[in-house]
């Protein structure tokens, strides 16, 4: 963190929010849910002095328990009240958001990101620099292949590799016999790709050990396996991690630094997947990354199926923190529209920031959504 900007006293002049809906190019399917269009809310923070920042929260009821109505209720209620008219440093104001109510991690992330965007815009600097990183760094992104019929997954994998992606994230976790067929179809269609598997809690520990050791025996090009078992089954996750050679990543099991410490203590995983919508924003995400760094564990920065504002915020943090060595930030490629412009640029699977103060994004107007209509 940059000290002078960290110590600046900010005054919040206004907190606003508006609702949007954006269709996806293809349905996004995991072991937990199916999504064809994303309902999301943009939170906006204006500082005294005029800097305006934005953050966003997508409804992901099956993951965070939040829908657009609950996100709006949180922002109109305790979260907005915690910030409206408040004075303090960026750390103090972020702490007010975190403490304002239990849960509501997506809504908190939207507001806390908006605050950080406004803070960095007021300082005239890209957010990544205020978080300790460089605005010219890049990272290789992956492309997710939804959980579908093997032939459909093979086709999506082929398309992603043709578009320059070297890393594919393959959604599994439905049925282990079918999962083997899905992965075989993907490997045949995209033999050069490095694969990240995500079961989204879909396997029992014994099934996970059986299927993962099978993939190892077959020498498949898998680099990690994400959340093979139920989020609450730390002991089961530890058993899988001990029994297989491939690195196991915790995702749904890690929402906070407290979770990270518990998983690390139990040797339950080799890697952590951080998402701003789970940690309630950047500060909580940094706490998880710090816990990982102290334990010598690498992190991936991922996201829900969230709009470009959320993904850009995640990219700024990923490029700033040394424990974050992988990104899974492909949602912008899923959206039928790129609104708002700026923030991030991706070429042949490599992601960089577009530059400019704050998140580097054009502000999204309340009367614009990806379908061109107002709401
Ligand atoms: Mg995951």
Boltz pocket constraint, residues with backbone or C-beta under 6 A from the ligand:
constraints:
  - pocket:
      binder: B
      contacts: [[A, 198], [A, 200], [A, 226], [A, 227], [A, 251], [A, 252], [A, 273]]
      max_distance: 6.0
